[in-house]
């Protein structure tokens, strides 16, 4: 068990915390983007979390099934948006199936923050567990950000998680809500396993005490 815990701890330490993130923002002006559009079913055969970035938005990014011909009109195929780390989009992002490959693909591409008026609940929770900050703003606030960044190359936004605010290129601030547990995990760079391992000493002490008091249980 100790060896397994060491492996998990080593993995958790590779998760990058989100505190105050500034990055290029890519506008994706579509509502109801489901998880099959984020990453189609034919790419779900792997169980590791890496290597899915090239398959992100496959049907939008490529003009052929094999993914060898880029669609020149898609935002993520253009410079400087190929290096975007913030995505802004419309309502109900991440609807559809509960596949965890969707946040894996977004994270593997490089996205750390996604802004939208609403997200599917399971997708929202999956992203929080995989180090992606999802920010809900009102439809009017999202529209204002779209107007500020559309047709401008290399525009950057700042997501300030401790203070729960988004800072636009013009300096305008938008406040957002987030549950305290998700906020704490994202700031520390922990998923649920990593959060639990903070109490490893207490868990070990409980196990030792339990075995001593109840030796007939194994």
N, C-alpha and C positions, 0 to 999 in steps of 0.2 A: 504493500500500500504506500509505503514511504516513497518508493521509486516513482509510482504513478503521480503522487502529489508533487514531486520535484518536476516531472515533465509538464504538469499543468501549470505550475508556478512559472516555469521558464517560458511557456507559451503566453501567459497573461502579461508578462513583462514586455512583450513585443507590441502590445496594444498601445497606441499613442493617445495620450489624454487630449481632450479638447478643453481649452480654457478661453483664450481669445484668438480666434482664427480669422485671418485675413487672406482672401484668395480671389482668383478670377471667377466671375459668376457667369454661368451659361444659362440663357433664357430658353426654356422649353415650353412654348405656348400651346399646351394641350391639356385638356381635362380628362379625367377617368383613365389614366394610364395604368393598365393592370400589370401584374407580375409577369404575365406571359410576354407582354411587350418589353418589359425590362430585361428579361432573359427567357427566350423560348424554351419549350420543354425538351428539345433535342440536345440541349447542353447540360442537362441535369444529371448526367451519369456519374460525375465525379462527386466525392464526398468531402474533399479538402476545400478550404476556403479561398484558395488562390487560383489564379489562371482564368477567371471568368470575365475579367475586364474587357477582353477583346470581343466577347459575345454580348456585351451590354447594348441594349436597344438594337439588336441585330437587324430586325426588319426595317428599321429606320436608317441605320448607318450604311447598309449595303444594298446593292441592286441585284445581287445574285444570292442563291441559297447557300452557297459555299462560303460566303463572306470574303471574297477576294477582290470585289469591285466596290469601292467606297461611293456612297451617294454624296456628290459634291455640295448638295443643297442642305444637308443635315448639319446642324449647328456644331456637333462634336467632331465633325470632320474638317472644321475650319480652324485656322489659327486666329487668335491664341486659345480658342476654347478647347483645343485638345489637351490643354493643361489646366482646365477648370477644376476647382475643388469645391465650388458651391454651385448648386443647381436651384433655379427658381422655376416653379411650374404652377399648374392650376389645380382645381379641386379634385379630391378623391384619389390622390396619387397612391399607388401601391395596392389598389383593389384587386380582387381576383383570388387566386389560390394563396396558400400560406407559405409557399416555398421560401426557405431561408437563402436560397441561391440569389434571390433578388438583391438583398443588401450586400451579399458577398460580391456580386458583380459591380455594384455601385462603389463599394469600398476599394475593390481591386483596380478600378479605373482611376480612382484618386479622390472621389467625392468624400468630403468630411461633413458637409452641411447641406441640407435640402430645405427649401422654403416653399410653402404652399398654404392655401387656405384650409385644407383638410387632408388627412391621410387615413387609409384603412387601419383599423386598430391593430390587427396582428402584424402587419407590415411595420407599423410604428414601433411596436415592442421589439420586433426582430432587429430593426436598425439600432435601437438603443443598446441592445446586447452585442452589437458588432461595431460599436465605436462611431456611429453616424448620428449627428445631432439633427433631429427634425424640428423645424420651427413652424408653428402655426401662426400666421398673421391673418387679418381680415381680408376679404376679397378686395376691398378698396385699397388697403395697404399694399397688397401684392400687385395690384394694378399700377399703383404709383411707382413701385420699384421697376416694373416692366417698362414703364414710360421713361424712367431715368436711365436705364441701361441698354434698351434696345437700340440697335444700329450704332453702338459704340463699342470699339474693340478694346479688350483688355481691361474692362471696368472691374474694379474690385469692391467687394463688400467686406464688412467685418462683423462676425458673430461673437459677441461678448457673453459667454455663458454665465460666469459668476454674477454679472449684473443683469442678465436676461434681456439683452437688447441687441438689435441689428442696427448697424450704422451704415447709411447709404453713402455713395461717393460724394454727395453734396453736403454730408454731415448730418442729415436728418436721422433721428433715432426712432426706432419702432420697438416697443416692449413686447415680450412674449412670455407665456406661462410654460412651466415644465414641472413635472412631479419631482419632489425632492430626492427620491431614491435614484431615478434615472440621471438627474443632474449630478449627484454625488459620484455615481459610477463613471459617467463620462469624463468628469474632471479628473478622476483618479486613474482613468484608463482601465477600468475593470468590467468584465462581464459578470454574470451571476456567480459563476464558479470562482472567479477571482475575488469577488466580494466576500464569499463564504470563507475563502482561504485566509482572509484577514484574521479569522478566529480559529486558526489551526491549532494553536496551543490549548485553547479552551476545549476544542473538540477532542483533542488527544487526552486531555485530563478527564473529560467526561467518560471516554471509552475505557480508560484505565480504571476509573472508579466503578463504572458499571460492571466490568468483568470481575472486579474484586468482590462487589456486593452480591452479584448474581452469577456465580461461576457456572451454574447449570444452564445458562443461556449462552449460545455461541453464535 
